[in-house]
């Protein structure tokens, strides 16, 4: 059977969690899988997919800004980022010299490919969303991305094909005007390791505090001051793995500094209403478990989350509010009429189809 190399980018856990269903599908078909990553992404996959082989394969630094002004910081760091991508290619060539693979799957790592081995790139961003004044630059991000897409045999998009007539989760982000990109596209549908559970919705509110510092801490402070104003049973997840504390704000509000992946999935399934960032991985999770009520607080300065929040509000799916203008009781009431994401094909069916349509041909 075939040997597959999978390498998720270690910018948060979203890339690695959406790769878990692909890894599990490959393993179930009898293929050997080697994972190359670093940091929290590598630690997560070691825990979730212990049958794999693992290589420490560092990637480029995260271009997050500690302020709300993400774009200037990202632009200033772009030359260093491009140098790091070039260095990544050299490191990956060293891995290829010592190992034999039949297929390469890169999740947003632009230099993880081979001219002699079928290579696929996973991304939901064929273009980037920028402020309106920077629209000409936004349009230039499509040919820029396409330069990297040309190196791969195919580009796997974890979203619904927008040409099919059904609204998709990533909106304009998964649409490109570039022929070199479009001829390589495969829309796989949502991919997430989260699963819907047959558990009662007995938790009134779940607030998930996440994102890079210091914005994560700022949101924590805002949420903690307002959560007790909501009625019913509430849980707050702070996303601070270095702190294992669990405490009560009041008799109906529990705060967990950190919980396991399994506990988080259970809490999401139990929750009637979820307050969270609008990161794309979380959006796929909510679509997978059919949650219809929630409020999004995009990370300030992260243009993708800000765009998705606006897009979902226009579609009538979910409401959103800046963390700096958050008034939970009022905002929750305003969010209730929204209808949630439309019904869509779930991960288990999507990943089986991905294997049959794309991956299988290189491994048998």
N, C-alpha and C positions, 0 to 999 in steps of 0.2 A: 504494500500500500504506500501512498505518497507521504512525503515529509513536508510540512508546511511551516514557514517562518512567519510569525505574526508580531508586529511591533507597534504598540500604541504609544502615542505621545503622552508624556507625563505632565500635562497641564491640567491639574485637577484629575478626578477619577472618571469623568464622563467617557473618555475615549476607551478606557479599559473595560468599563462596565458594558458598553454596547458591543464589545468584542467577545464577551463571555458566551453569548448564544452561538456565535460562529465557532468558537473553540469547542464548545460542547457538541455541536453538530459534527465537526470533523472527527472528534474522538469517538463519537458513537458509530461513525462509519469505519472505524479501524485505522484511521490515519495517525501518524506521529506528528505532534505539534511542539515546536520550540518557540518560546516567548522571549523576545528581547525588549527590555524596558528598564526603568529605574525608579527609585523613590517609592511613593505610595502606590503607583500603578503596578509596579512589579510585586510589591508586598500583597496587594489585593489579589492579583491573579495567582500567586503562589498559594494563597489560602483557598480561593474558589476553584481552581483547576489544578490540583496537585499532581495529576497524571502527566502534565506537560514537562518538557525540559525547559530550563530557564537560563538566560544569559543576562548579565548586567550590561546594559547598553544605554549609556547616558544620552540625553537629547539636549536641545538648546534651551537657554534660560527663558523663563516665563516673562513676557513683556508687560507685566502689570505695573500700574502706577499706584503709589500710595495715596494719590490725590484723586479728585473727581475728573481730572483732565487726562484721560487715558490716551487720546490720540496724539497729543504732542510728545508724550513720553514714548509711545510706540514708534513714532516717526524718528525720534532721536536715536532710538535703539536699533533701528532697521539695519544699518550697516553691520553692526555686531551680530545681529541675527543671521544675516546672509553669510557671514564668515563662519558662523557656527554650523549652518546647514552644509556648507562645503566640507567642514571638518567631519561632520557626521557621515558623509559619503565615504571618506577615507576609512573611518572606523568600520563602516558596514562592509566595505570591500575586504577588510581584514577578517571579518566574520565569515564571509563567503569563501575565503581561501582555506578555512579550517573545517567547513561543514558543507554537506550536500543537501540542497533543498529542491523540491519539485515545484513549489509555489511560494510566492512572497505576498503577504498582505500588510500594507502599511496603513495605519490609522493616523493620518495627518502628519506623518514624518516624510518630508518632501524628498529626502535623499535615500530612502530605503527602497531601492529597486535594483534590478539587474537587466542588462541588455540580453542576457542569454537564458533567463529564467522568467516565466510568466509572472508579472507583478501587477498588483491591484492596489488602488488608493481609495481609502474610505474618508469621505467628508460630506457634510451637509452644507458647506459654504463654498459655492462656486463663485460667489461674489461677496463683497462685504457691504454692510450698511454704514453709511457715513452721514453726518449732518447735511441738510439740504444745500447749504452754501458750498459744500465740497462734492456736489454731485458729479462734476467732471472727473474728479479723482476716483470716486466710487466706480464709475464706468471703466476706468483704467485697471481696476482690480481684477476684472474678468480676463483680459489678455495676460496679466501678470500671473494669475493662477494657472492659466492654460499652458504657459511655458513649462510648468512642472507636470501638468497632466499628460503632456506629450511623452513623458518618459515611461508612462505606465500603459499596460495593455488595456486596462479598464479603470473606470472610476465608479465606485459603489456609493450610492447616496442613500442614507437611512431615512427615507421619506417617500411619500407617494409621488408618482409621476404627475407633475402639474398639467401635462397635456391630456390627462385622462378625464378632465372635467370635474374632478372632485377636489375640494380645497385641501391643501397640504399643510403640514405643521411648520415648515420653515419659510413659507411665503416666497418672496423674491430671492432669498438667499440660495436656493437650489436651482436657479435658472441662470443660464449662461447664453451669451450671444456668440460664443466662440465655436467654430466648426470643429477644431481639434479636440475640444472638450466634449461637445455634444455627441460626436461619433463614438465616444468611449463610455457613455453614461449607462448605468444600470440602476434604476430606482428600486431599492430593495424593500421599501416600507419600513415601519418603525422597528428598531432593534434595541432591546433593553433586557437586562437580567432580572428586572422586577416582574413579579407574577401576580395575577389576580388571585385572591384567596376567598374561599367561601366562609367569610367571617362576618358577623353583624357589624353595622356601622354604629357602634356604641360610644364613639368619641366625638364630641361636638366640634372641637377645633384642634388642629395640629399646625404649629408654626415651626418651619424649618429655617434656621438661621445659617447661612453659608456664604461662601465667596472669599476673595482674598482680603487680607488685612490691609488697612485698618477699617475697611468698609464693613467687614463681617462684625467687628466689635461695635461699630456705630449702630448697626441694625439691631444687634443684641440689646443695647441700652434702650433703644426706642421700643422694641417689642416688650421687654420686661416691665416697662412702666405702664403699658397699656393692656397687657393680656388679661389682667384680672378684671377689666371692665367688661369683658365678654361673658355671656351667660353659659352655664353648663360646664361639663368636664373638658379640660384643656391640657395639652402637652406641648412643651417647647423643647426642640432639639437644637442645641447650640453649636454642634459641629466642632467641638474642641477636644480632640482625642488625647491631648496631653493632660486633660483634667477628667477624672472618672466620677465626678460628683453627681449625686441625684438628690434633689431637694424639692420642698413644697413652697410655692409662693403664697398659696392659701389652700383651703381644704379642697378646692376644685382645680387647682393649677399645679402640675408637676413639671419640673425642669430637669432635663437630662443633659449634662455636658456632652455626653457621647453615648451612642448605643451601637450595637453591631448592625451589619447590613440586614440580617434577618429580622431583627427587632424593628428597624426602620420600615421595612416593607410591610410588616404586620400593622404598624401604627398608621401608615398611609392607607392601607386597606380599611382600617377601622374608622378613619376620619370622615366625617360628613362634610367638613370644610377645611381646606388646606391653604395656609399662607406661606408663600415661598418665593425665592428668586425665579426669574424666567429663563434660566439656563436651558439649553436645548435637551440635554439628557433628562432633566426633570420633566420637561414637557412630554417626552416619549413615555416616561413612567406614568404620568397622569392619563395619557391616552390608553396605555396598556391596561390599566386597572379601572378605566371608565369613570373617573371622577368628574363630576359635573359642577361642583361649587368650589371656588377658590378665589384668592386675591394675590396678584403678583407684585413684587417690589424689585424691579430690575436693579442690578448693581450699578451705582452711579458711574458714568463714563464708559461703561461697557456697551458699545453701540449695538451689538447683536441682541443683547437682552432688552435694550430699550426699544429697538425695532420690533422684536417679537411681541412685546407688550402692546404696542400700538396696533400691530396687525391683528392680534387676537381680539382687542376691544372693537376694532372695525368690523370683524366678522361676527361679533356678538357672542363670542365664546367665553371670554374671561375678562374681568376688570383688572386694572392695575393702578398703582399709586406710588409716587416717589416716596422713598423712605423718610424724606425730610418733611413731607406733608401728610404723613400717615396719621389717621384718626380711626382707630380700629372699629369701634362700634358703628360709626357712621359709614365707613368704607365697606364693612361687611354687609350692611343692609343694602347698599347700592350695588354690590356684587351679586346678590342673590338672584336677580332676574336673568343673568347670563346663563346660557344653556350648556356650556362645556364643549369639549371637542366632539366633532361628529364621529360616528362609528367608523372604525377602520380595521383592516386585517391585522391580527396580532402577531407577535414576534415568532411564536412557534411555527406558524404556517409560513411566515416570510423567510425564515432562515432555511427551512427545508427547500423552498423554491430557489433561494439563492444558491444553495448547494447544487441542485439539479440543473439550473440554468447556466451557471458560471463555473463554479469551483470543480465540479466533478470531472469535467473534460480534461483537466490538467493532472488528475490524480489516479486515473484508471488505465 
